[in-house]
Amino acid sequence: MSSKRLYIKTFGCQMNDYDSTKMADVLARSHGYERTLVAEEADLLLLNTCSVREKAQEKVFSELGRWRQWKAERPDRLIGVGGCVASQEGEAIAKREPLVDVIFGPQTLHRLPQLIDQAGADGRTAVDISFPEIEKFDRLPEPRADGPTAFVSIMEGCSKYCTFCVVPYTRGEEVSRPMEDVLVECLRLVEQGVREITLLGQNVNAYRGAAPGGEVCDLALLIRYLDRIDGLERIRFTTSHPLEFSDSLIEAFAEVPKLASYLHLPVQSGSDRILGMMKRNHKRELYIDRIRRIREARPDISLSSDFIVGFPTESDEDFMQTIDLIGEVRCDAAYSFVYSPRPGTPAANLYDGVSAETKARRLEILQARVRQLSDAFCQRQIGLTQSVLVERPSRRGNGQIAGRTSHNRWVNFDGPESLIGQFVDVVITEAMPNSLRGRLAGERAAA
């Protein structure tokens, strides 16, 4: 008897990548589904959606339209929609697209087996977009490694309520996993060969996990506990908020070598006026001060940020303050977007008087400035020896392998695939537009 096939299309962030992996694990345990990369051969097709990007709903229904013919060919094939769009739209998805059998939110992915059974039994769309807080993590299968790196979600939701953001409405308010649960998951992954772990949360440095004795563990303390795990050699975390960047977290960059020399700290705008309209609850000087102190603790750190261009009423002066901020903090990587209103957020009610042409022009200017700083950062790496975790064969082919530096830069270099999963020293020899090139250092090069 052939096994059932599962196909998952994931939109959005690393948190969604993590959730998709957990969906596959849950369904493998409950129904024996095996994940496939070929959508046409799947018995169950899932969309794991994200509301952050522009026209998120339209992208979901466009994908469902492509799946409609497959459903017509095989009516027993099941289709599910999960993630933030599902949480936001709920049963409206089924009304617009009746082919959907299951609708579930980010916090109810662990209930997928029951929802699938329910949909298969009565033929009606099974919907569960509730917020059962931490229950999801208590019901998931044992962590399973898939290579030398892994994501570990340590908290869910966000309580900041920025005016442009849907996360608090689709994932709920901040809820932290108990410290011991996080440490056990990380230990299990390291036992399976994981060497680098990225701690995930919508606002990860707001982590406040319950610890033994009624104590509370913050992100900095969690990192120090992880630092003690033999075999775990690199720690990352994302995504952070400037208001939650504590003194103890800055000290961790100075005192924990396993903590990667890379920080993603979104600011969104360099204008105090726009930051106020966004309800970020901090000013540009606070952000600049945080980065200054972080660089004192870790001088070679690579800084990434998020920027929204063309927020309602953004003037040329507001925009230039953002460009000035980028240069002042030396932001060498960024996720930047043209503002578009997210339904249900306070900013959606603001008058958006910035033209599409102005937004596009400003985005081009901003991205060019970040590229300039990124190129300069990469040029400074040439001639340096970097510790690289080898993750896979290079997509360039030619017998090369690829891995990332502590600064989160991909490096391609000659070497045997037997090095995958190991840290090796690599001399950076060339900076390319999207990656670095290098050669193995020392004895490895001669082997």
SVG drawing of the C-alpha trace seen along z (x, -y; Angstrom):
<svg xmlns="http://www.w3.org/2000/svg" viewBox="-21 -67 69 69">
<polyline fill="none" stroke="black" stroke-width="0.4" points="0.0,0.0 1.5,-3.3 1.8,-6.1 -0.1,-9.3 1.6,-12.4 1.6,-15.8 2.5,-19.1 3.0,-22.3 3.5,-25.7 4.8,-28.2 4.6,-32.0 6.4,-34.5 8.9,-34.3 11.2,-31.8 8.4,-31.3 6.2,-29.9 9.0,-27.6 9.2,-26.3 5.4,-25.8 5.4,-24.0 8.0,-21.5 5.8,-20.9 2.7,-20.4 4.6,-17.7 5.7,-16.0 2.2,-16.1 0.6,-14.5 3.4,-11.9 2.7,-10.7 -1.1,-10.8 -1.8,-9.7 1.5,-8.5 1.8,-11.4 5.1,-11.7 6.1,-15.2 6.6,-15.7 7.9,-18.6 5.6,-17.8 2.2,-19.4 0.4,-17.4 1.1,-14.1 -0.1,-15.1 -3.2,-13.7 -3.2,-16.6 -2.2,-20.2 -1.7,-22.8 -1.1,-26.6 0.8,-28.1 0.0,-31.8 1.4,-35.1 -0.4,-38.4 2.6,-40.7 3.3,-41.1 1.2,-43.1 -1.8,-41.5 -1.5,-38.4 -5.1,-37.3 -5.0,-37.6 -1.9,-35.4 -3.7,-32.8 -6.7,-32.7 -4.5,-32.8 -2.8,-29.6 -6.1,-28.0 -7.3,-28.7 -4.4,-26.7 -5.3,-23.8 -8.9,-23.8 -8.3,-21.6 -6.4,-19.0 -9.4,-18.9 -11.8,-18.4 -9.7,-15.5 -9.6,-13.9 -12.4,-15.0 -11.0,-12.9 -7.9,-15.1 -7.9,-17.4 -6.9,-21.1 -6.2,-23.2 -5.3,-26.8 -3.4,-27.7 -1.3,-30.5 -2.1,-34.2 -4.4,-34.8 -6.5,-31.8 -6.6,-33.3 -7.6,-36.7 -10.2,-35.6 -11.6,-32.4 -14.7,-30.9 -14.7,-33.7 -12.1,-31.6 -14.4,-28.7 -17.3,-30.9 -15.1,-32.4 -13.4,-29.1 -15.6,-26.1 -12.8,-23.6 -11.1,-24.3 -11.6,-21.4 -9.6,-22.6 -8.9,-26.1 -6.6,-26.5 -4.6,-29.2 -0.9,-29.3 -1.9,-28.3 -3.9,-25.2 -1.7,-23.4 -1.3,-20.6 -5.1,-20.0 -4.7,-19.3 -5.2,-15.5 -8.6,-16.0 -9.6,-18.7 -8.7,-16.4 -10.7,-13.6 -13.7,-15.9 -13.6,-17.3 -13.3,-13.8 -16.2,-12.5 -18.9,-15.1 -17.7,-16.9 -17.9,-20.3 -15.0,-22.7 -13.4,-22.1 -12.4,-25.4 -10.3,-26.1 -8.6,-29.5 -8.7,-29.8 -5.8,-30.9 -5.1,-28.1 -1.8,-29.8 1.0,-27.4 -1.0,-24.2 0.5,-23.9 4.0,-23.2 2.7,-20.6 1.1,-18.5 3.8,-18.5 5.9,-15.5 9.5,-15.1 11.8,-17.6 13.4,-16.1 16.6,-17.4 17.0,-18.0 20.6,-19.0 23.1,-20.9 20.8,-23.9 17.4,-24.2 14.8,-26.7 13.3,-26.6 10.2,-28.7 10.5,-30.0 7.4,-32.3 4.3,-33.2 2.5,-36.4 3.2,-40.1 1.8,-42.6 3.3,-45.8 0.3,-46.6 2.2,-48.7 -0.4,-50.4 0.7,-48.7 1.0,-45.2 -1.6,-42.3 0.5,-39.9 -1.3,-40.6 -4.6,-39.9 -3.6,-36.7 -1.1,-35.1 -2.4,-36.6 -0.5,-38.3 3.0,-37.3 3.1,-33.9 6.5,-32.4 7.3,-28.7 8.8,-27.4 12.5,-27.5 12.9,-23.8 10.8,-22.9 13.0,-25.1 16.2,-23.6 14.9,-20.0 14.0,-20.7 17.4,-22.1 19.2,-19.2 17.2,-16.7 18.2,-18.5 21.9,-18.7 21.8,-14.9 20.7,-14.5 23.6,-16.5 22.3,-20.1 25.2,-22.5 23.4,-25.9 20.0,-26.9 18.0,-30.0 15.6,-31.0 12.3,-32.3 9.6,-34.7 7.5,-37.5 9.2,-39.6 11.8,-37.1 13.6,-39.4 10.4,-39.8 10.8,-36.2 9.9,-35.6 9.8,-31.9 8.8,-30.2 11.8,-28.7 12.2,-26.3 11.5,-27.8 9.0,-30.4 11.7,-32.4 11.5,-34.0 14.1,-33.4 14.7,-36.2 16.3,-35.8 19.8,-36.7 19.6,-34.0 18.3,-31.5 21.2,-32.1 23.6,-31.6 22.0,-28.2 22.2,-27.2 25.9,-28.2 26.5,-25.3 25.2,-22.6 28.1,-20.6 27.9,-20.2 25.8,-23.4 28.3,-25.7 26.3,-28.7 23.2,-30.5 21.1,-33.0 17.8,-34.8 15.1,-36.7 13.1,-39.0 13.7,-41.6 12.2,-44.9 14.4,-47.9 12.4,-48.4 13.2,-44.9 16.9,-45.1 18.1,-44.8 21.5,-45.5 21.8,-41.8 21.3,-40.9 23.9,-43.4 26.3,-41.8 25.6,-38.4 27.2,-39.7 30.3,-40.6 30.5,-37.4 29.0,-34.5 31.2,-33.7 28.6,-31.1 26.2,-34.0 26.5,-34.9 27.9,-38.2 24.6,-39.0 21.6,-41.0 18.3,-41.6 16.7,-44.6 13.8,-46.2 13.4,-50.0 10.9,-50.6 11.7,-54.3 14.3,-56.9 11.7,-59.7 10.4,-60.3 7.2,-61.6 6.6,-58.4 7.7,-56.2 5.1,-57.9 2.4,-57.3 3.5,-53.6 3.2,-53.4 6.7,-52.0 7.0,-53.6 10.6,-54.6 12.6,-57.3 15.4,-57.1 18.0,-58.1 17.0,-55.0 17.7,-52.8 21.0,-54.5 22.0,-54.2 21.2,-50.4 23.3,-49.8 26.2,-51.9 26.3,-49.8 25.9,-46.5 28.8,-47.5 30.9,-48.2 30.2,-44.7 30.7,-43.1 32.6,-45.4 32.4,-43.2 28.6,-42.6 26.5,-42.6 23.3,-44.6 20.1,-43.9 16.8,-45.8 13.3,-46.2 12.1,-49.4 8.6,-50.5 8.8,-53.1 6.0,-55.5 4.0,-55.1 1.0,-57.5 2.1,-61.2 5.8,-60.3 7.5,-63.4 10.8,-63.7 12.3,-64.9 11.0,-61.9 12.4,-59.6 15.8,-61.2 16.0,-60.8 15.6,-57.1 18.5,-57.2 20.6,-59.1 19.8,-56.5 20.9,-53.6 24.3,-55.3 24.7,-56.2 24.1,-52.7 25.8,-51.0 22.9,-48.7 24.4,-46.3 21.3,-44.1 17.6,-44.8 14.1,-43.7 12.4,-46.8 8.9,-47.2 6.6,-49.8 3.8,-50.4 0.4,-48.9 -2.5,-48.8 -3.2,-45.6 -7.0,-45.1 -8.0,-45.4 -5.0,-47.5 -5.3,-51.1 -3.0,-52.4 -5.4,-51.1 -7.7,-54.0 -5.0,-56.7 -5.1,-58.8 -2.3,-57.4 -1.3,-60.5 2.1,-59.2 1.9,-58.3 2.9,-54.8 5.6,-56.5 7.1,-58.2 7.1,-55.0 8.8,-53.1 11.5,-55.8 12.1,-55.9 12.4,-52.1 14.9,-52.1 17.0,-54.8 16.9,-52.9 17.8,-49.6 20.7,-51.1 22.0,-52.6 21.8,-49.3 23.5,-47.5 26.3,-50.0 26.9,-49.3 26.5,-45.5 29.1,-45.6 31.5,-47.5 31.0,-45.0 31.6,-42.1 34.7,-43.7 36.1,-44.0 35.8,-40.3 38.3,-39.5 41.5,-38.1 39.9,-37.2 39.5,-33.7 35.9,-33.0 34.3,-30.0 31.7,-28.5 29.1,-25.9 28.9,-23.8 25.2,-23.2 24.9,-21.8 26.4,-21.3 26.8,-24.7 24.1,-25.6 26.9,-26.7 27.8,-23.1 31.4,-22.3 32.0,-20.2 31.7,-23.1 30.1,-23.2 28.4,-26.1 27.8,-27.4 27.2,-30.6 29.6,-32.7 28.7,-34.1 27.7,-37.2 25.0,-35.2 26.8,-35.5 26.8,-32.5 30.2,-31.3 30.9,-28.9 34.2,-27.0 35.9,-23.8 35.6,-20.9 34.2,-17.4 30.5,-16.9 31.8,-14.9 32.3,-18.3 28.6,-19.0 27.5,-19.5 31.0,-20.6 32.5,-24.0 35.5,-24.8 37.9,-27.8 37.5,-29.4 39.7,-32.3 37.4,-34.7 38.8,-35.4 36.1,-37.2 32.9,-39.2 30.0,-38.5 26.7,-40.4 24.8,-37.8 27.5,-35.6 31.2,-35.2 33.8,-32.9 36.6,-31.3 39.1,-28.5 39.6,-26.1 42.3,-27.2 45.2,-25.4 45.3,-21.6 41.8,-21.2 43.1,-22.9 46.0,-20.4 43.9,-17.4"/>
</svg>
